[in-house]
Each structure stands twice: as C-alpha cells, then as structure tokens.
Amino acid sequence: MRNNEKFIKSWGKYRKKGKSKYMLIRGIIYTIVSWSTFIAFILVKGNDLNQLTKYLPLFFGGLMGFIISSPIAWNKNEEKYHKLLKNKVS
C-alpha cells in the first residue's frame, strides 16, 4: 500500500509538469547515459574517440525505442495513477 501512495505522489508531480516535459527530461537522461556508456566503452578498449561513429547505429536504435516507449510509458502510468486514485476514494 505504501508503494501505491508513493507512486501517486510521484506521478502527480510528473503530471503537473506535462507529457512533453516528461518525455524531454527522459530523452536528455537517455542521451547522457547512452553517450557516457559508449565513450567509457571506447576508452576502456583503448580506442580513439573517433571510433564513436561505430556506435551511432546502436544509439539511434535505442533512441527510436525510446521515442516509441515514452508515450506508452506515460499512458501506462496515467492508467495506473487513475486506477489507484479511484481505488483510494472507494
């Protein structure tokens, strides 16, 4: 029950900021994490950063997955939020 209350409070904050801001922030985080991982991987292997272009297809594939999954995640969280609120009121 405690997790549901945490979710309602947390998701309520995201909702107030709006869907666009939610997706933008997630996109920025995805980009930072992805590029940091790719750069670290290249440096650990001892390669030059010029090798980063080899990983562009992976990045863009992940980006496409992100673009598709973000609205789905938003809608799923919205559904859960309304369901929990409805059950809380009942």
Biopython code that builds the backbone (N, CA, C, O; Angstrom):
import numpy as np
from Bio.PDB.StructureBuilder import StructureBuilder

atoms = [
    (1, "MET", "N", (0.827, -1.196, 0.000)),
    (1, "MET", "CA", (0.000, 0.000, 0.000)),
    (1, "MET", "C", (0.871, 1.260, 0.000)),
    (1, "MET", "O", (0.523, 2.263, -0.623)),
    (2, "ARG", "N", (1.984, 1.200, 0.691)),
    (2, "ARG", "CA", (2.889, 2.349, 0.778)),
    (2, "ARG", "C", (3.464, 2.713, -0.586)),
    (2, "ARG", "O", (3.603, 3.891, -0.917)),
    (3, "ASN", "N", (3.799, 1.679, -1.384)),
    (3, "ASN", "CA", (4.333, 1.929, -2.729)),
    (3, "ASN", "C", (3.310, 2.628, -3.605)),
    (3, "ASN", "O", (3.667, 3.482, -4.416)),
    (4, "ASN", "N", (2.043, 2.275, -3.451)),
    (4, "ASN", "CA", (0.994, 2.924, -4.239)),
    (4, "ASN", "C", (0.884, 4.401, -3.888)),
    (4, "ASN", "O", (0.715, 5.242, -4.771)),
    (5, "GLU", "N", (0.976, 4.710, -2.629)),
    (5, "GLU", "CA", (0.912, 6.109, -2.205)),
    (5, "GLU", "C", (2.114, 6.888, -2.727)),
    (5, "GLU", "O", (1.986, 8.040, -3.140)),
    (6, "LYS", "N", (3.285, 6.248, -2.703)),
    (6, "LYS", "CA", (4.491, 6.886, -3.248)),
    (6, "LYS", "C", (4.322, 7.138, -4.745)),
    (6, "LYS", "O", (4.689, 8.198, -5.250)),
    (7, "PHE", "N", (3.762, 6.153, -5.447)),
    (7, "PHE", "CA", (3.555, 6.300, -6.882)),
    (7, "PHE", "C", (2.604, 7.456, -7.164)),
    (7, "PHE", "O", (2.873, 8.280, -8.038)),
    (8, "ILE", "N", (1.501, 7.522, -6.436)),
    (8, "ILE", "CA", (0.513, 8.594, -6.654)),
    (8, "ILE", "C", (1.165, 9.957, -6.446)),
    (8, "ILE", "O", (0.965, 10.873, -7.243)),
    (9, "LYS", "N", (1.930, 10.085, -5.396)),
    (9, "LYS", "CA", (2.597, 11.363, -5.108)),
    (9, "LYS", "C", (3.626, 11.697, -6.197)),
    (9, "LYS", "O", (3.669, 12.817, -6.707)),
    (10, "SER", "N", (4.446, 10.710, -6.538)),
    (10, "SER", "CA", (5.497, 10.918, -7.538)),
    (10, "SER", "C", (4.907, 11.215, -8.912)),
    (10, "SER", "O", (5.319, 12.166, -9.577)),
    (11, "TRP", "N", (3.950, 10.408, -9.332)),
    (11, "TRP", "CA", (3.379, 10.601, -10.664)),
    (11, "TRP", "C", (2.584, 11.903, -10.741)),
    (11, "TRP", "O", (2.516, 12.535, -11.795)),
    (12, "GLY", "N", (1.988, 12.296, -9.627)),
    (12, "GLY", "CA", (1.268, 13.573, -9.588)),
    (12, "GLY", "C", (2.182, 14.737, -9.935)),
    (12, "GLY", "O", (1.767, 15.688, -10.597)),
    (13, "LYS", "N", (3.438, 14.656, -9.483)),
    (13, "LYS", "CA", (4.413, 15.714, -9.801)),
    (13, "LYS", "C", (4.750, 15.718, -11.287)),
    (13, "LYS", "O", (4.832, 16.777, -11.909)),
    (14, "TYR", "N", (4.946, 14.519, -11.857)),
    (14, "TYR", "CA", (5.228, 14.427, -13.299)),
    (14, "TYR", "C", (4.051, 14.956, -14.112)),
    (14, "TYR", "O", (4.241, 15.666, -15.100)),
    (15, "ARG", "N", (2.848, 14.612, -13.699)),
    (15, "ARG", "CA", (1.642, 15.028, -14.429)),
    (15, "ARG", "C", (1.536, 16.553, -14.494)),
    (15, "ARG", "O", (1.173, 17.118, -15.525)),
    (16, "LYS", "N", (1.858, 17.205, -13.380)),
    (16, "LYS", "CA", (1.762, 18.664, -13.332)),
    (16, "LYS", "C", (2.716, 19.313, -14.335)),
    (16, "LYS", "O", (2.411, 20.363, -14.901)),
    (17, "LYS", "N", (3.864, 18.688, -14.550)),
    (17, "LYS", "CA", (4.844, 19.233, -15.496)),
    (17, "LYS", "C", (4.436, 18.984, -16.942)),
    (17, "LYS", "O", (4.840, 19.726, -17.838)),
    (18, "GLY", "N", (3.640, 17.949, -17.174)),
    (18, "GLY", "CA", (3.142, 17.678, -18.515)),
    (18, "GLY", "C", (3.906, 16.587, -19.252)),
    (18, "GLY", "O", (5.041, 16.247, -18.919)),
    (19, "LYS", "N", (3.242, 16.063, -20.253)),
    (19, "LYS", "CA", (3.780, 14.957, -21.042)),
    (19, "LYS", "C", (5.034, 15.356, -21.813)),
    (19, "LYS", "O", (5.994, 14.589, -21.875)),
    (20, "SER", "N", (5.031, 16.538, -22.395)),
    (20, "SER", "CA", (6.184, 16.979, -23.188)),
    (20, "SER", "C", (7.437, 17.098, -22.333)),
    (20, "SER", "O", (8.511, 16.648, -22.730)),
    (21, "LYS", "N", (7.300, 17.700, -21.167)),
    (21, "LYS", "CA", (8.449, 17.867, -20.285)),
    (21, "LYS", "C", (8.930, 16.508, -19.770)),
    (21, "LYS", "O", (10.133, 16.283, -19.640)),
    (22, "TYR", "N", (8.004, 15.615, -19.480)),
    (22, "TYR", "CA", (8.343, 14.263, -19.043)),
    (22, "TYR", "C", (9.189, 13.567, -20.095)),
    (22, "TYR", "O", (10.218, 12.969, -19.780)),
    (23, "MET", "N", (8.750, 13.647, -21.350)),
    (23, "MET", "CA", (9.469, 12.992, -22.437)),
    (23, "MET", "C", (10.813, 13.672, -22.699)),
    (23, "MET", "O", (11.800, 12.995, -22.986)),
    (24, "LEU", "N", (10.861, 14.981, -22.607)),
    (24, "LEU", "CA", (12.109, 15.716, -22.824)),
    (24, "LEU", "C", (13.148, 15.352, -21.767)),
    (24, "LEU", "O", (14.302, 15.081, -22.100)),
    (25, "ILE", "N", (12.754, 15.343, -20.514)),
    (25, "ILE", "CA", (13.686, 15.001, -19.437)),
    (25, "ILE", "C", (14.175, 13.573, -19.592)),
    (25, "ILE", "O", (15.365, 13.303, -19.431)),
    (26, "ARG", "N", (13.270, 12.658, -19.903)),
    (26, "ARG", "CA", (13.677, 11.262, -20.126)),
    (26, "ARG", "C", (14.637, 11.166, -21.310)),
    (26, "ARG", "O", (15.591, 10.389, -21.277)),
    (27, "GLY", "N", (14.388, 11.947, -22.343)),
    (27, "GLY", "CA", (15.258, 11.947, -23.520)),
    (27, "GLY", "C", (16.653, 12.449, -23.203)),
    (27, "GLY", "O", (17.647, 11.893, -23.669)),
    (28, "ILE", "N", (16.717, 13.497, -22.414)),
    (28, "ILE", "CA", (18.020, 14.049, -22.025)),
    (28, "ILE", "C", (18.787, 13.024, -21.181)),
    (28, "ILE", "O", (19.981, 12.809, -21.385)),
    (29, "ILE", "N", (18.096, 12.408, -20.249)),
    (29, "ILE", "CA", (18.750, 11.392, -19.407)),
    (29, "ILE", "C", (19.223, 10.222, -20.268)),
    (29, "ILE", "O", (20.341, 9.738, -20.094)),
    (30, "TYR", "N", (18.381, 9.766, -21.194)),
    (30, "TYR", "CA", (18.759, 8.664, -22.082)),
    (30, "TYR", "C", (20.017, 9.022, -22.874)),
    (30, "TYR", "O", (20.940, 8.216, -22.985)),
    (31, "THR", "N", (20.043, 10.224, -23.416)),
    (31, "THR", "CA", (21.178, 10.652, -24.237)),
    (31, "THR", "C", (22.463, 10.709, -23.417)),
    (31, "THR", "O", (23.505, 10.220, -23.855)),
    (32, "ILE", "N", (22.390, 11.298, -22.241)),
    (32, "ILE", "CA", (23.579, 11.409, -21.389)),
    (32, "ILE", "C", (24.099, 10.028, -21.001)),
    (32, "ILE", "O", (25.297, 9.761, -21.096)),
    (33, "VAL", "N", (23.205, 9.164, -20.567)),
    (33, "VAL", "CA", (23.615, 7.819, -20.149)),
    (33, "VAL", "C", (24.188, 7.035, -21.330)),
    (33, "VAL", "O", (25.220, 6.378, -21.197)),
    (34, "SER", "N", (23.528, 7.104, -22.475)),
    (34, "SER", "CA", (23.991, 6.362, -23.658)),
    (34, "SER", "C", (25.371, 6.808, -24.100)),
    (34, "SER", "O", (26.271, 5.985, -24.265)),
    (35, "TRP", "N", (25.541, 8.106, -24.294)),
    (35, "TRP", "CA", (26.826, 8.606, -24.769)),
    (35, "TRP", "C", (27.921, 8.370, -23.745)),
    (35, "TRP", "O", (29.052, 8.053, -24.114)),
    (36, "SER", "N", (27.607, 8.518, -22.467)),
    (36, "SER", "CA", (28.609, 8.258, -21.433)),
    (36, "SER", "C", (29.059, 6.798, -21.472)),
    (36, "SER", "O", (30.244, 6.496, -21.337)),
    (37, "THR", "N", (28.094, 5.903, -21.660)),
    (37, "THR", "CA", (28.413, 4.481, -21.742)),
    (37, "THR", "C", (29.271, 4.190, -22.964)),
    (37, "THR", "O", (30.272, 3.480, -22.868)),
    (38, "PHE", "N", (28.883, 4.734, -24.105)),
    (38, "PHE", "CA", (29.653, 4.500, -25.332)),
    (38, "PHE", "C", (31.077, 5.051, -25.212)),
    (38, "PHE", "O", (32.035, 4.391, -25.615)),
    (39, "ILE", "N", (31.215, 6.253, -24.659)),
    (39, "ILE", "CA", (32.538, 6.860, -24.506)),
    (39, "ILE", "C", (33.398, 6.039, -23.538)),
    (39, "ILE", "O", (34.575, 5.789, -23.798)),
    (40, "ALA", "N", (32.795, 5.626, -22.420)),
    (40, "ALA", "CA", (33.541, 4.810, -21.456)),
    (40, "ALA", "C", (33.981, 3.500, -22.096)),
    (40, "ALA", "O", (35.115, 3.065, -21.897)),
    (41, "PHE", "N", (33.109, 2.874, -22.852)),
    (41, "PHE", "CA", (33.427, 1.613, -23.512)),
    (41, "PHE", "C", (34.595, 1.784, -24.485)),
    (41, "PHE", "O", (35.500, 0.951, -24.538)),
    (42, "ILE", "N", (34.560, 2.861, -25.241)),
    (42, "ILE", "CA", (35.631, 3.129, -26.210)),
    (42, "ILE", "C", (36.955, 3.372, -25.493)),
    (42, "ILE", "O", (37.989, 2.842, -25.899)),
    (43, "LEU", "N", (36.926, 4.168, -24.432)),
    (43, "LEU", "CA", (38.157, 4.480, -23.698)),
    (43, "LEU", "C", (38.721, 3.254, -22.989)),
    (43, "LEU", "O", (39.938, 3.078, -22.931)),
    (44, "VAL", "N", (37.852, 2.407, -22.452)),
    (44, "VAL", "CA", (38.311, 1.193, -21.784)),
    (44, "VAL", "C", (38.989, 0.256, -22.782)),
    (44, "VAL", "O", (39.972, -0.408, -22.453)),
    (45, "LYS", "N", (38.458, 0.208, -23.997)),
    (45, "LYS", "CA", (39.055, -0.641, -25.025)),
    (45, "LYS", "C", (40.354, -0.045, -25.555)),
    (45, "LYS", "O", (41.086, -0.709, -26.289)),
    (46, "GLY", "N", (40.643, 1.184, -25.196)),
    (46, "GLY", "CA", (41.871, 1.827, -25.635)),
    (46, "GLY", "C", (41.768, 2.427, -27.031)),
    (46, "GLY", "O", (42.788, 2.726, -27.652)),
    (47, "ASN", "N", (40.571, 2.602, -27.521)),
    (47, "ASN", "CA", (40.378, 3.181, -28.856)),
    (47, "ASN", "C", (40.282, 4.703, -28.781)),
    (47, "ASN", "O", (40.090, 5.285, -27.713)),
    (48, "ASP", "N", (40.420, 5.315, -29.926)),
    (48, "ASP", "CA", (40.295, 6.757, -30.063)),
    (48, "ASP", "C", (38.808, 7.125, -30.095)),
    (48, "ASP", "O", (37.980, 6.320, -30.522)),
    (49, "LEU", "N", (38.472, 8.317, -29.652)),
    (49, "LEU", "CA", (37.069, 8.738, -29.652)),
    (49, "LEU", "C", (36.490, 8.838, -31.062)),
    (49, "LEU", "O", (35.272, 8.920, -31.222)),
    (50, "ASN", "N", (37.341, 8.831, -32.079)),
    (50, "ASN", "CA", (36.829, 8.815, -33.455)),
    (50, "ASN", "C", (36.035, 7.541, -33.726)),
    (50, "ASN", "O", (35.232, 7.489, -34.658)),
    (51, "GLN", "N", (36.259, 6.530, -32.920)),
    (51, "GLN", "CA", (35.538, 5.268, -33.057)),
    (51, "GLN", "C", (34.077, 5.380, -32.615)),
    (51, "GLN", "O", (33.294, 4.448, -32.794)),
    (52, "LEU", "N", (33.724, 6.514, -32.044)),
    (52, "LEU", "CA", (32.362, 6.720, -31.555)),
    (52, "LEU", "C", (31.328, 6.568, -32.662)),
    (52, "LEU", "O", (30.195, 6.163, -32.404)),
    (53, "THR", "N", (31.710, 6.888, -33.884)),
    (53, "THR", "CA", (30.757, 6.781, -35.002)),
    (53, "THR", "C", (30.317, 5.339, -35.248)),
    (53, "THR", "O", (29.254, 5.103, -35.824)),
    (54, "LYS", "N", (31.123, 4.383, -34.818)),
    (54, "LYS", "CA", (30.741, 2.977, -34.958)),
    (54, "LYS", "C", (29.501, 2.654, -34.135)),
    (54, "LYS", "O", (28.766, 1.718, -34.448)),
    (55, "TYR", "N", (29.275, 3.429, -33.088)),
    (55, "TYR", "CA", (28.173, 3.145, -32.175)),
    (55, "TYR", "C", (26.920, 3.962, -32.481)),
    (55, "TYR", "O", (25.917, 3.837, -31.779)),
    (56, "LEU", "N", (26.966, 4.787, -33.507)),
    (56, "LEU", "CA", (25.797, 5.579, -33.866)),
    (56, "LEU", "C", (24.564, 4.723, -34.163)),
    (56, "LEU", "O", (23.473, 5.065, -33.708)),
    (57, "PRO", "N", (24.698, 3.617, -34.911)),
    (57, "PRO", "CA", (23.502, 2.793, -35.134)),
    (57, "PRO", "C", (22.878, 2.274, -33.834)),
    (57, "PRO", "O", (21.654, 2.213, -33.715)),
    (58, "LEU", "N", (23.711, 1.902, -32.868)),
    (58, "LEU", "CA", (23.181, 1.462, -31.575)),
    (58, "LEU", "C", (22.446, 2.600, -30.873)),
    (58, "LEU", "O", (21.359, 2.415, -30.325)),
    (59, "PHE", "N", (23.061, 3.775, -30.900)),
    (59, "PHE", "CA", (22.439, 4.928, -30.262)),
    (59, "PHE", "C", (21.102, 5.257, -30.911)),
    (59, "PHE", "O", (20.105, 5.457, -30.218)),
    (60, "PHE", "N", (21.079, 5.312, -32.241)),
    (60, "PHE", "CA", (19.837, 5.664, -32.925)),
    (60, "PHE", "C", (18.770, 4.583, -32.781)),
    (60, "PHE", "O", (17.578, 4.888, -32.731)),
    (61, "GLY", "N", (19.188, 3.336, -32.714)),
    (61, "GLY", "CA", (18.235, 2.257, -32.448)),
    (61, "GLY", "C", (17.615, 2.415, -31.072)),
    (61, "GLY", "O", (16.405, 2.265, -30.905)),
    (62, "GLY", "N", (18.446, 2.717, -30.092)),
    (62, "GLY", "CA", (17.950, 2.966, -28.745)),
    (62, "GLY", "C", (17.063, 4.187, -28.684)),
    (62, "GLY", "O", (16.056, 4.203, -27.976)),
    (63, "LEU", "N", (17.439, 5.213, -29.430)),
    (63, "LEU", "CA", (16.640, 6.438, -29.473)),
    (63, "LEU", "C", (15.261, 6.169, -30.066)),
    (63, "LEU", "O", (14.256, 6.685, -29.578)),
    (64, "MET", "N", (15.223, 5.369, -31.105)),
    (64, "MET", "CA", (13.922, 5.014, -31.698)),
    (64, "MET", "C", (13.073, 4.238, -30.689)),
    (64, "MET", "O", (11.871, 4.474, -30.565)),
    (65, "GLY", "N", (13.709, 3.315, -29.973)),
    (65, "GLY", "CA", (12.995, 2.586, -28.929)),
    (65, "GLY", "C", (12.479, 3.519, -27.854)),
    (65, "GLY", "O", (11.365, 3.354, -27.357)),
    (66, "PHE", "N", (13.291, 4.497, -27.498)),
    (66, "PHE", "CA", (12.885, 5.486, -26.505)),
    (66, "PHE", "C", (11.694, 6.295, -26.996)),
    (66, "PHE", "O", (10.731, 6.503, -26.258)),
    (67, "ILE", "N", (11.761, 6.753, -28.242)),
    (67, "ILE", "CA", (10.688, 7.577, -28.806)),
    (67, "ILE", "C", (9.371, 6.807, -28.830)),
    (67, "ILE", "O", (8.304, 7.374, -28.592)),
    (68, "ILE", "N", (9.457, 5.520, -29.116)),
    (68, "ILE", "CA", (8.254, 4.696, -29.143)),
    (68, "ILE", "C", (7.760, 4.393, -27.727)),
    (68, "ILE", "O", (6.555, 4.402, -27.476)),
    (69, "SER", "N", (8.676, 4.129, -26.812)),
    (69, "SER", "CA", (8.274, 3.688, -25.467)),
    (69, "SER", "C", (7.833, 4.821, -24.535)),
    (69, "SER", "O", (7.065, 4.578, -23.604)),
    (70, "SER", "N", (8.294, 6.029, -24.762)),
    (70, "SER", "CA", (7.945, 7.123, -23.846)),
    (70, "SER", "C", (6.449, 7.411, -23.774)),
    (70, "SER", "O", (5.906, 7.494, -22.672)),
    (71, "PRO", "N", (5.761, 7.566, -24.909)),
    (71, "PRO", "CA", (4.320, 7.790, -24.808)),
    (71, "PRO", "C", (3.586, 6.581, -24.218)),
    (71, "PRO", "O", (2.579, 6.734, -23.527)),
    (72, "ILE", "N", (4.095, 5.388, -24.495)),
    (72, "ILE", "CA", (3.482, 4.181, -23.935)),
    (72, "ILE", "C", (3.643, 4.186, -22.420)),
    (72, "ILE", "O", (2.699, 3.883, -21.690)),
    (73, "ALA", "N", (4.842, 4.531, -21.948)),
    (73, "ALA", "CA", (5.093, 4.596, -20.502)),
    (73, "ALA", "C", (4.209, 5.656, -19.847)),
    (73, "ALA", "O", (3.667, 5.436, -18.764)),
    (74, "TRP", "N", (4.068, 6.806, -20.508)),
    (74, "TRP", "CA", (3.214, 7.867, -19.973)),
    (74, "TRP", "C", (1.786, 7.360, -19.826)),
    (74, "TRP", "O", (1.171, 7.521, -18.772)),
    (75, "ASN", "N", (1.259, 6.751, -20.879)),
    (75, "ASN", "CA", (-0.124, 6.271, -20.850)),
    (75, "ASN", "C", (-0.319, 5.172, -19.803)),
    (75, "ASN", "O", (-1.346, 5.133, -19.125)),
    (76, "LYS", "N", (0.651, 4.292, -19.676)),
    (76, "LYS", "CA", (0.570, 3.225, -18.683)),
    (76, "LYS", "C", (0.567, 3.801, -17.269)),
    (76, "LYS", "O", (-0.207, 3.364, -16.417)),
    (77, "ASN", "N", (1.426, 4.775, -17.024)),
    (77, "ASN", "CA", (1.470, 5.416, -15.708)),
    (77, "ASN", "C", (0.205, 6.217, -15.418)),
    (77, "ASN", "O", (-0.261, 6.259, -14.280)),
    (78, "GLU", "N", (-0.342, 6.843, -16.435)),
    (78, "GLU", "CA", (-1.598, 7.570, -16.269)),
    (78, "GLU", "C", (-2.731, 6.616, -15.879)),
    (78, "GLU", "O", (-3.533, 6.909, -14.993)),
    (79, "GLU", "N", (-2.774, 5.479, -16.557)),
    (79, "GLU", "CA", (-3.795, 4.471, -16.280)),
    (79, "GLU", "C", (-3.666, 3.971, -14.836)),
    (79, "GLU", "O", (-4.659, 3.871, -14.116)),
    (80, "LYS", "N", (-2.452, 3.664, -14.428)),
    (80, "LYS", "CA", (-2.201, 3.185, -13.065)),
    (80, "LYS", "C", (-2.577, 4.263, -12.052)),
    (80, "LYS", "O", (-3.190, 3.968, -11.027)),
    (81, "TYR", "N", (-2.214, 5.494, -12.336)),
    (81, "TYR", "CA", (-2.493, 6.624, -11.444)),
    (81, "TYR", "C", (-3.995, 6.769, -11.214)),
    (81, "TYR", "O", (-4.449, 6.874, -10.075)),
    (82, "HIS", "N", (-4.758, 6.774, -12.302)),
    (82, "HIS", "CA", (-6.229, 6.940, -12.178)),
    (82, "HIS", "C", (-6.859, 5.738, -11.485)),
    (82, "HIS", "O", (-7.801, 5.900, -10.709)),
    (83, "LYS", "N", (-6.363, 4.551, -11.749)),
    (83, "LYS", "CA", (-6.883, 3.350, -11.099)),
    (83, "LYS", "C", (-6.633, 3.405, -9.590)),
    (83, "LYS", "O", (-7.524, 3.109, -8.794)),
    (84, "LEU", "N", (-5.412, 3.785, -9.207)),
    (84, "LEU", "CA", (-5.084, 3.874, -7.783)),
    (84, "LEU", "C", (-5.895, 4.963, -7.090)),
    (84, "LEU", "O", (-6.351, 4.780, -5.962)),
    (85, "LEU", "N", (-6.072, 6.090, -7.763)),
    (85, "LEU", "CA", (-6.887, 7.159, -7.170)),
    (85, "LEU", "C", (-8.325, 6.713, -6.983)),
    (85, "LEU", "O", (-8.946, 6.998, -5.959)),
    (86, "LYS", "N", (-8.849, 6.015, -7.975)),
    (86, "LYS", "CA", (-10.232, 5.527, -7.910)),
    (86, "LYS", "C", (-10.396, 4.543, -6.748)),
    (86, "LYS", "O", (-11.376, 4.606, -6.006)),
    (87, "ASN", "N", (-9.421, 3.629, -6.597)),
    (87, "ASN", "CA", (-9.473, 2.661, -5.507)),
    (87, "ASN", "C", (-9.281, 3.322, -4.143)),
    (87, "ASN", "O", (-9.828, 2.861, -3.141)),
    (88, "LYS", "N", (-8.511, 4.392, -4.110)),
    (88, "LYS", "CA", (-8.253, 5.104, -2.856)),
    (88, "LYS", "C", (-9.523, 5.815, -2.372)),
    (88, "LYS", "O", (-9.805, 5.856, -1.175)),
    (89, "VAL", "N", (-10.286, 6.373, -3.322)),
    (89, "VAL", "CA", (-11.507, 7.101, -2.993)),
    (89, "VAL", "C", (-12.606, 6.121, -2.585)),
    (89, "VAL", "O", (-13.410, 6.421, -1.703)),
    (90, "SER", "N", (-12.641, 4.963, -3.221)),
    (90, "SER", "CA", (-13.716, 3.983, -2.941)),
    (90, "SER", "C", (-13.640, 3.414, -1.562)),
    (90, "SER", "O", (-14.471, 2.585, -1.190)),
]
sb = StructureBuilder()
sb.init_structure("model")
sb.init_model(0)
sb.init_chain("A")
sb.init_seg("    ")
for serial, (resi, resn, name, xyz) in enumerate(atoms, 1):
    if name == "N":
        sb.init_residue(resn, " ", resi, " ")
    sb.init_atom(name, np.array(xyz, "f"), 0.0, 1.0, " ", f" {name:<3s}", serial, name[0])
structure = sb.get_structure()
